[in-house]
Amino acid sequence: DLKTPITRLRLRTELLDDPAVAARFQADLDEMEAMVQSTLDFMRGTEQAEAVVPVDVSALLESLQEDAAEAGRRVSIHGEVRQPYRGRPLALKRCLVNLLDNAVKYGGEARVGMSDSPAELTLVVADGGPGIPGEMLERVFEPFFRLESSRGRETGGTGLGLGIARNIARSHGGDLVLRNAPGGGLEAVLSLPR
């Protein structure tokens, strides 16, 4: 229901005579639309009808790395995945995009470590940022919760990305946890059972 008035506002914004004012309105509408879409994604949870298929996680990460490089963002990948992982490819992509975006946005870069065993596939997305206070490591998964330092308009976001990523991990029987790295930065550890 919220998408209809947003579309109407977009059409009205195009009729504005002042391009600077129109651009500001468009930016606000883009932000509103992203918030609505993130909220819908979160509320829908993991009850999507996407089929479980073998996913080449290495190829998926390499594709995301190429996309990041085209946008001037630093993403590196280390380790290997021995065999395809049976999962929902679009959901896994969304989970990984959320983690990579957070790492680059708040830590300047994303370093992805992959390790694979017969029992579990583990992906660790590390950044070079300041980390998160220990008492906040779980709270950042709560809907709409954002750390004070991330509330500026320049960083954007709705406070739903980590919650969505964790929901996706759990819908695959796995989990997503955050931890501060000993040498600095934050690590998002995605564990997916085989």
Residue pairs with C-beta under 8 A, 6 or more apart in sequence:
2 32
2 36
3 33
3 36
6 29
6 32
6 33
6 36
9 25
9 29
10 26
10 29
13 22
13 25
13 26
13 29
14 22
16 22
16 25
31 153
31 156
34 156
34 158
35 158
38 158
38 160
38 161
38 164
39 158
39 160
41 94
41 160
41 164
42 143
42 160
42 163
42 164
42 167
45 167
45 171
46 91
46 167
46 168
46 170
46 171
48 88
48 90
48 91
50 88
50 89
50 90
50 91
51 88
52 86
52 87
52 88
53 86
53 87
53 88
53 89
54 84
54 85
54 86
55 84
55 85
55 86
55 87
55 89
55 92
56 81
56 84
57 81
57 84
57 85
57 92
57 114
57 121
57 123
58 77
58 80
58 81
58 114
60 89
60 92
60 93
60 96
61 77
61 96
61 112
61 114
61 123
62 77
64 75
64 93
64 96
64 97
64 100
65 75
65 76
65 77
68 74
68 75
68 100
68 104
68 110
69 75
73 104
73 109
73 110
74 104
74 108
74 109
74 110
75 100
75 104
75 109
75 110
75 111
75 112
76 109
76 110
76 111
76 112
77 112
77 114
78 111
78 112
78 113
78 114
79 112
79 113
79 114
79 115
79 116
80 114
80 116
81 114
81 116
81 121
82 116
83 116
85 92
85 121
85 192
85 194
87 172
87 192
88 168
88 171
88 172
91 168
91 171
91 172
92 168
92 172
94 164
94 165
94 168
95 164
95 165
95 168
95 169
95 176
95 190
96 123
96 125
96 190
98 161
98 162
98 164
98 165
99 110
99 125
99 165
99 176
99 188
99 190
100 110
100 112
100 125
101 161
102 127
102 161
102 162
102 188
103 109
103 110
103 111
103 125
103 126
103 127
103 129
103 186
103 188
104 110
104 127
105 155
105 156
105 157
106 127
106 129
106 150
106 155
106 186
107 126
107 127
107 128
107 129
107 130
107 185
107 186
108 127
108 128
108 129
109 127
109 128
110 125
110 126
110 127
111 125
111 126
111 127
112 123
112 124
112 125
112 126
113 123
113 124
113 126
114 121
114 122
114 123
115 121
115 122
115 124
116 122
117 194
118 194
119 193
119 194
120 174
120 191
120 192
120 193
120 194
121 191
121 192
121 193
121 194
122 189
122 190
122 191
122 192
123 189
123 190
123 192
124 187
124 188
124 189
124 190
125 187
125 188
125 190
126 181
126 185
126 186
126 187
126 188
127 185
127 186
128 184
128 185
129 185
129 186
130 184
130 185
131 180
131 181
131 184
131 185
131 186
132 140
132 147
132 178
132 180
132 186
134 180
136 147
137 177
137 178
137 179
137 180
139 145
140 146
140 147
140 162
140 178
141 162
141 163
141 166
141 176
142 159
142 163
143 159
143 160
143 163
144 158
144 159
144 160
145 159
146 157
146 159
150 157
162 176
162 178
162 188
165 176
165 188
165 190
166 175
166 176
169 175
169 176
169 190
169 191
169 192
170 176
172 192
172 193
173 192
173 193
174 190
174 191
174 192
174 193
175 190
175 191
176 188
176 189
176 190
176 191
177 188
177 189
177 191
178 186
178 187
178 188
178 189
179 186
179 187
179 189
180 186
180 187
181 187
